[in-house]
C-alpha cells in the first residue's frame, strides 16, 4: 500500500475517528457508532481507494443502522417483559448524567443504578423489591453496550479490510 501525504492523513484521521468511536461506545459520552461510521465515510469520500470503498461504506451503513435498531429493541423488549417502566430508566438516565459531573465517568454508572433503584423503590414501595428490576435495567444497558460495541468493531474490521483490499 503506497500512500502519499494526503492519503496518509485521510487514513490516519479516519482511523482516529473510528478509535474515538470505539472508546465512545464504552464510555457513552460520545456517539460511538456514529463516529465509527463517519470515519469509514470520510475515508471513502476523501481517499482515492478503488470503487470497492463504496461497498465498504454500504456494509458499514447497514451494520450501523442494524446495530442501532437492535441495541434499542432487544434490551427494551427484555425490560418490558420484566415490567421495568420507561420512567425508571428516565430517572436513572437523569441521575446518571448528574452523577457523571459529580464523579467523572464512574458517576454515570453509579447515578444510573441509583436512579433506577430509587424510581423502582418509589413505584414498588420496598427497597428489596426494587433491586431485581434495577439488576434487569443494568443488564439491559450492558447488553445494549455489547451490541453497539459489536457493531462498531465490525465497522472497524470492514474499514481495515478496505485498507488492505483497496
C-alpha positions as CSV (number, residue, x, y, z in Angstrom):
1,X,0.0,0.0,0.0
2,X,1.7,3.2,-1.2
3,X,0.3,6.3,0.4
4,X,1.1,9.9,-0.4
5,X,0.8,12.5,2.3
6,X,-2.9,13.3,1.7
7,X,-3.9,9.7,1.7
8,X,-1.9,9.1,4.8
9,X,-3.7,12.0,6.5
10,X,-7.1,10.7,5.4
11,X,-6.3,7.2,6.6
12,X,-5.0,8.5,10.0
13,X,-8.0,10.8,10.6
14,X,-10.4,8.1,9.6
15,X,-8.7,5.6,11.9
16,X,-8.7,8.2,14.7
17,X,-12.4,8.8,14.3
18,X,-13.0,5.0,14.4
19,X,-10.8,4.6,17.5
20,X,-12.6,7.5,19.3
21,X,-15.9,5.9,18.3
22,X,-14.9,2.6,19.8
23,X,-14.0,4.4,23.0
24,X,-17.3,6.3,22.8
25,X,-19.2,3.1,22.8
26,X,-17.6,2.0,26.1
27,X,-17.7,5.5,27.7
28,X,-21.0,6.7,26.5
29,X,-20.3,10.4,26.3
30,X,-19.6,10.3,22.6
31,X,-21.7,9.0,19.7
32,X,-19.5,5.9,19.3
33,X,-21.2,4.0,16.5
34,X,-21.9,7.3,14.5
35,X,-18.2,8.2,14.8
36,X,-17.1,4.8,13.5
37,X,-19.4,5.1,10.6
38,X,-18.3,8.7,9.9
39,X,-14.7,7.5,9.9
40,X,-15.5,5.0,7.2
41,X,-17.5,7.5,5.2
42,X,-14.7,10.1,5.5
43,X,-12.2,7.6,4.3
44,X,-14.4,6.6,1.3
45,X,-15.1,10.2,0.3
46,X,-11.6,11.6,0.6
47,X,-9.4,8.7,-0.3
48,X,-8.6,7.5,-3.8
49,X,-9.0,3.9,-2.9
50,X,-10.8,1.8,-5.5
51,X,-14.5,1.6,-6.2
52,X,-14.8,-1.1,-3.5
53,X,-14.7,1.6,-0.9
54,X,-18.3,2.3,-1.5
55,X,-19.2,-1.3,-0.8
56,X,-17.4,-0.9,2.5
57,X,-19.5,2.3,3.2
58,X,-22.7,0.5,2.3
59,X,-21.9,-2.5,4.5
60,X,-20.8,-0.2,7.4
61,X,-24.1,1.7,7.0
62,X,-26.1,-1.5,7.2
63,X,-24.2,-2.6,10.3
64,X,-24.6,0.8,11.9
65,X,-28.3,1.0,11.3
66,X,-28.9,-2.6,12.2
67,X,-26.8,-2.3,15.4
68,X,-28.7,0.8,16.4
69,X,-32.1,-0.8,15.9
70,X,-31.1,-4.0,17.7
71,X,-29.5,-2.0,20.5
72,X,-32.8,-0.5,21.4
73,X,-35.3,-3.2,20.5
74,X,-33.6,-6.3,22.2
75,X,-32.9,-4.8,25.6
76,X,-36.1,-2.8,25.5
77,X,-38.1,-6.0,25.0
78,X,-36.4,-7.7,27.9
79,X,-37.2,-4.7,30.2
80,X,-40.8,-4.6,29.1
81,X,-41.1,-8.4,29.8
82,X,-39.5,-7.8,33.3
83,X,-42.0,-5.0,33.9
84,X,-39.4,-2.2,34.3
85,X,-41.2,1.0,33.2
86,X,-39.5,3.7,31.0
87,X,-40.0,6.2,33.8
88,X,-37.4,4.3,35.9
89,X,-35.0,4.3,33.0
90,X,-35.5,8.0,32.6
91,X,-34.8,8.7,36.2
92,X,-31.8,6.5,36.0
93,X,-30.6,8.4,32.9
94,X,-31.0,11.8,34.6
95,X,-29.2,10.7,37.8
96,X,-26.5,9.1,35.6
97,X,-26.0,12.4,33.9
98,X,-25.8,14.3,37.2
99,X,-23.5,11.6,38.6
100,X,-21.2,12.0,35.6
101,X,-20.5,15.6,36.6
102,X,-20.3,14.9,40.3
103,X,-17.9,11.9,39.9
104,X,-16.4,12.0,36.4
105,X,-17.0,8.9,34.3
106,X,-17.9,6.5,37.2
107,X,-20.7,8.7,38.3
108,X,-22.6,7.9,35.2
109,X,-22.9,4.2,36.2
110,X,-23.4,5.0,39.9
111,X,-26.1,7.6,39.1
112,X,-27.9,5.3,36.7
113,X,-28.1,2.4,39.1
114,X,-29.1,4.7,42.0
115,X,-31.7,6.4,39.9
116,X,-33.4,3.2,38.6
117,X,-33.3,1.7,42.1
118,X,-34.9,4.8,43.7
119,X,-37.5,5.0,41.0
120,X,-38.4,1.4,41.4
121,X,-38.4,1.7,45.2
122,X,-40.9,4.5,44.9
123,X,-43.0,2.5,42.4
124,X,-42.9,-0.8,44.3
125,X,-42.8,0.6,47.8
126,X,-40.0,-1.6,49.0
127,X,-36.2,-1.4,48.7
128,X,-35.8,-5.2,48.4
129,X,-38.4,-5.4,45.6
130,X,-36.7,-2.6,43.7
131,X,-33.4,-4.5,43.4
132,X,-34.4,-7.2,40.8
133,X,-35.8,-4.5,38.5
134,X,-32.6,-2.5,38.9
135,X,-30.5,-5.5,38.0
136,X,-32.5,-6.1,34.9
137,X,-32.1,-2.5,33.9
138,X,-28.3,-2.7,34.4
139,X,-28.1,-5.9,32.4
140,X,-30.2,-4.3,29.6
141,X,-27.8,-1.4,29.4
142,X,-24.9,-3.8,29.4
143,X,-26.5,-5.7,26.6
144,X,-27.1,-2.5,24.6
145,X,-23.4,-1.6,25.0
146,X,-22.3,-5.0,23.9
147,X,-24.5,-4.8,20.8
148,X,-23.2,-1.4,19.9
149,X,-19.6,-2.5,20.6
150,X,-20.0,-5.5,18.3
151,X,-21.4,-3.3,15.5
152,X,-18.6,-0.7,16.0
153,X,-15.9,-3.5,15.9
154,X,-17.5,-4.9,12.7
155,X,-17.3,-1.5,11.1
156,X,-13.7,-1.1,12.2
157,X,-12.9,-4.5,10.7
158,X,-14.6,-3.6,7.5
159,X,-12.5,-0.4,7.3
160,X,-9.3,-2.4,7.9
161,X,-10.4,-4.8,5.2
162,X,-11.0,-1.9,2.9
163,X,-7.5,-0.6,3.6
164,X,-6.0,-3.9,2.7
165,X,-8.0,-4.6,-0.4
166,X,-8.2,-1.0,-1.8
